[in-house]
Amino acid sequence: MSAIKAEGVSKSFGKRVVLEDINLEVGGGDLFAIIGPSGAGKTTLLRILCGLQPPDSGSVAVLGERLSYGKGANLTLRRRMSFIAQKPIAFRETVRENVAYPLSARGIEGGKEVVDRALEQVRLLGLAGNPGATLSGGEMQRMAFARATVYGPEVLILDEFTAHLDPQNIKLLEDALVSYQKEKGATIVLVTHNLFQAKRLAKTTAFMLDGAVVERGETSRIFNSPTDERTGAYVRGEMVY
């Protein structure tokens, strides 16, 4: 059963076509990677899938409900989803208060115990009382992960969530992601330029190029025996821009 289904999604900015007639399905409980070069349209597609940006044409359904766009649209559905950007922001409050914010915004009880469990998952419990804005880049991204998952979203969408991080922080975040997916059975869509990360984490992978999905399939097949030569060239590192 599809957790996310995009049909005929297109998007342009001025005369520049960023996405053209995208059709894509993500199965429930899948850990789905989207790979491709810069400018392929991956981030724009993510923003459309999670309701942050409307397509020019086409439609998206998430958890069986058609996604609408605009302030207040699909509020109940959106509260079952979460998005982690490549460059997260921190509120002025403490790390613990940053992570607790989604709970209070949704009227979810559980308080300190739930928040501390989320912080422990990303090894930040010892910094819970520190101002969120004082964290390092890796710590900030780990806080963003805890904040995005503390309320147990069924769909988690991540845009280059480990970009520019050191190996230790990458491992911490990847371990937290795998643990969350196993515990919650969540559907996860991950955009990454790190091909090794896609191979490590994803069950299914899609390759995007020039605003189109070129190929989609089981991750091992995409990397080992792609059916489209453009996919093969990309995963072999032969595609130069």
C-alpha positions as CSV (number, residue, x, y, z in Angstrom):
1,M,0.0,0.0,0.0
2,S,1.4,3.4,-1.0
3,A,2.1,5.9,1.8
4,I,3.0,8.6,-0.8
5,K,1.8,8.8,-4.3
6,A,2.6,11.6,-6.8
7,E,0.8,11.8,-10.1
8,G,1.7,14.1,-13.0
9,V,3.6,16.5,-10.7
10,S,5.2,19.4,-12.6
11,K,6.9,22.6,-11.3
12,S,8.5,25.5,-13.0
13,F,10.1,28.7,-11.7
14,G,9.8,31.3,-14.5
15,K,10.9,29.7,-17.7
16,R,12.9,27.0,-15.9
17,V,11.2,23.6,-15.7
18,V,12.3,22.0,-12.4
19,L,9.9,19.0,-12.4
20,E,8.1,17.5,-15.4
21,D,5.3,15.0,-15.1
22,I,6.6,13.1,-12.0
23,N,4.9,9.9,-11.1
24,L,6.2,8.2,-8.0
25,E,5.0,5.8,-5.3
26,V,6.6,5.1,-1.9
27,G,5.3,2.1,-0.2
28,G,4.2,2.1,3.5
29,G,7.1,1.5,5.8
30,D,9.7,1.9,3.1
31,L,13.0,3.7,3.5
32,F,13.2,5.4,0.1
33,A,16.2,7.2,-1.2
34,I,16.2,9.8,-4.0
35,I,19.6,10.3,-5.6
36,G,20.7,12.4,-8.5
37,P,23.0,15.4,-9.3
38,S,22.4,18.9,-8.1
39,G,19.7,20.7,-10.0
40,A,17.8,17.4,-10.7
41,G,14.7,18.7,-8.8
42,K,15.1,16.5,-5.7
43,T,14.6,19.2,-3.1
44,T,11.7,20.8,-4.9
45,L,10.0,17.3,-5.1
46,L,10.5,16.8,-1.4
47,R,8.9,20.2,-0.6
48,I,5.9,19.3,-2.7
49,L,5.6,15.9,-1.1
50,C,5.4,17.3,2.4
51,G,3.1,20.2,1.5
52,L,5.6,23.1,1.8
53,Q,5.3,24.0,-1.9
54,P,2.4,23.5,-4.4
55,P,3.0,21.9,-7.8
56,D,1.9,23.7,-10.9
57,S,0.0,20.6,-11.9
58,G,-0.5,17.1,-10.7
59,S,-1.4,15.8,-7.3
60,V,0.1,14.2,-4.2
61,A,-1.6,11.8,-1.8
62,V,-0.1,11.0,1.6
63,L,-1.4,8.2,3.8
64,G,-4.4,7.9,1.5
65,E,-5.4,11.6,1.7
66,R,-4.9,14.1,-1.1
67,L,-2.5,16.8,-0.1
68,S,-3.7,20.4,-0.3
69,Y,-1.5,23.5,-0.1
70,G,-1.7,26.8,1.8
71,K,-1.9,27.9,5.4
72,G,-3.9,25.5,7.6
73,A,-4.5,23.0,4.8
74,N,-4.5,19.3,5.7
75,L,-3.6,20.2,9.3
76,T,-4.4,16.8,10.7
77,L,-2.5,15.0,8.0
78,R,0.5,17.3,8.2
79,R,0.7,16.5,11.9
80,R,1.4,12.9,11.0
81,M,4.4,14.0,8.9
82,S,7.7,15.6,9.6
83,F,10.4,17.3,7.5
84,I,14.1,17.8,8.2
85,A,16.0,20.4,6.2
86,Q,19.6,20.4,5.3
87,K,20.1,23.5,7.4
88,P,17.9,23.4,10.4
89,I,17.1,26.3,12.7
90,A,17.1,26.5,16.4
91,F,14.7,28.5,18.6
92,R,16.2,30.7,21.3
93,E,15.2,28.3,24.0
94,T,17.1,25.3,25.4
95,V,17.8,22.1,23.5
96,R,15.1,20.4,25.6
97,E,12.5,23.1,24.9
98,N,13.4,23.0,21.2
99,V,12.7,19.3,21.0
100,A,9.5,19.6,23.2
101,Y,8.0,22.2,20.9
102,P,6.2,19.8,18.5
103,L,4.6,18.1,21.5
104,S,3.1,21.3,22.9
105,A,2.1,22.5,19.5
106,R,0.0,19.3,19.0
107,G,-1.3,19.1,22.6
108,I,0.5,15.8,23.2
109,E,1.3,14.9,26.8
110,G,4.4,13.0,27.9
111,G,6.6,15.9,28.6
112,K,10.1,15.5,29.9
113,E,10.3,11.7,29.7
114,V,9.4,11.6,26.0
115,V,11.8,14.5,25.2
116,D,14.6,13.0,27.1
117,R,14.2,9.7,25.3
118,A,14.4,11.5,22.0
119,L,17.5,13.4,23.1
120,E,19.2,10.2,24.4
121,Q,18.6,8.6,21.0
122,V,20.9,11.2,19.4
123,R,23.3,11.5,22.3
124,L,22.2,15.1,23.3
125,L,20.7,14.5,26.8
126,G,23.8,16.0,28.4
127,L,23.3,19.2,26.5
128,A,19.5,19.4,27.2
129,G,19.8,22.6,29.3
130,N,22.0,24.5,26.8
131,P,20.7,27.1,24.4
132,G,19.8,25.5,21.1
133,A,21.6,28.2,19.2
134,T,25.0,27.4,20.7
135,L,25.2,23.8,19.3
136,S,27.7,22.8,16.7
137,G,26.5,21.9,13.2
138,G,26.4,18.2,13.9
139,E,24.7,18.7,17.3
140,M,22.2,21.1,15.6
141,Q,21.3,18.4,13.1
142,R,20.9,15.8,15.8
143,M,18.6,18.2,17.7
144,A,16.6,18.7,14.5
145,F,16.2,14.9,14.2
146,A,15.0,14.6,17.8
147,R,12.6,17.5,17.3
148,A,11.2,16.0,14.1
149,T,10.6,12.5,15.5
150,V,9.7,13.2,19.2
151,Y,5.9,13.0,18.4
152,G,6.2,9.8,16.3
153,P,5.4,10.9,12.8
154,E,4.3,8.2,10.4
155,V,6.0,9.9,7.4
156,L,9.5,11.4,7.7
157,I,11.0,13.4,4.8
158,L,14.7,14.3,5.0
159,D,16.7,16.6,2.7
160,E,20.5,15.9,2.8
161,F,20.2,15.6,6.6
162,T,23.9,14.6,7.1
163,A,25.4,16.9,4.5
164,H,28.8,18.4,5.5
165,L,28.9,16.5,8.8
166,D,31.8,14.5,10.1
167,P,31.7,10.6,10.1
168,Q,30.8,10.4,13.8
169,N,27.7,12.6,13.5
170,I,26.7,10.8,10.2
171,K,26.8,7.5,12.0
172,L,24.8,8.8,15.0
173,L,22.1,10.2,12.7
174,E,22.0,7.1,10.5
175,D,21.7,4.8,13.5
176,A,18.9,7.0,14.9
177,L,17.1,6.9,11.6
178,V,17.3,3.2,11.3
179,S,16.2,2.7,14.9
180,Y,13.2,5.1,14.5
181,Q,12.1,3.3,11.3
182,K,12.3,-0.1,12.9
183,E,10.5,1.0,16.0
184,K,7.7,3.0,14.4
185,G,7.4,1.3,11.0
186,A,7.5,4.9,9.5
187,T,7.8,5.7,5.9
188,I,11.0,7.6,5.2
189,V,12.0,9.5,2.1
190,L,15.6,10.6,2.0
191,V,17.3,12.8,-0.5
192,T,21.1,12.3,-0.5
193,H,24.1,12.9,-2.6
194,N,26.0,10.3,-0.6
195,L,25.6,7.1,-2.7
196,F,27.1,5.0,0.1
197,Q,24.4,6.3,2.4
198,A,21.7,5.4,0.0
199,K,23.2,1.9,-0.3
200,R,23.5,1.5,3.5
201,L,20.0,2.7,4.4
202,A,17.5,2.5,1.6
203,K,15.3,-0.4,0.6
204,T,14.2,1.4,-2.5
205,T,16.0,4.1,-4.6
206,A,14.9,6.5,-7.3
207,F,17.3,8.3,-9.6
208,M,16.4,11.7,-10.8
209,L,17.8,13.7,-13.7
210,D,16.7,17.0,-15.3
211,G,13.4,17.1,-13.4
212,A,12.4,13.5,-14.1
213,V,12.5,10.2,-12.4
214,V,14.7,8.1,-14.7
215,E,14.5,4.9,-12.7
216,R,13.1,3.5,-9.5
217,G,13.6,0.1,-7.9
218,E,15.2,-2.0,-5.2
219,T,18.3,-0.3,-4.0
220,S,20.6,-3.3,-4.8
221,R,19.3,-3.5,-8.3
222,I,19.7,0.3,-9.0
223,F,23.3,0.2,-7.9
224,N,24.3,-3.2,-9.3
225,S,22.2,-3.7,-12.5
226,P,20.3,-0.5,-13.5
227,T,18.2,-0.7,-16.6
228,D,18.9,2.9,-17.8
229,E,22.4,3.8,-18.9
230,R,22.1,7.2,-17.3
231,T,21.5,5.6,-13.9
232,G,24.5,3.3,-14.5
233,A,26.7,6.2,-15.4
234,Y,25.7,8.1,-12.3
235,V,26.1,5.3,-9.8
236,R,29.5,4.4,-11.4
237,G,30.7,8.0,-11.0
238,E,31.0,8.5,-14.8
239,M,28.4,11.2,-15.1
240,V,30.2,14.6,-15.1
241,Y,28.6,18.0,-14.9
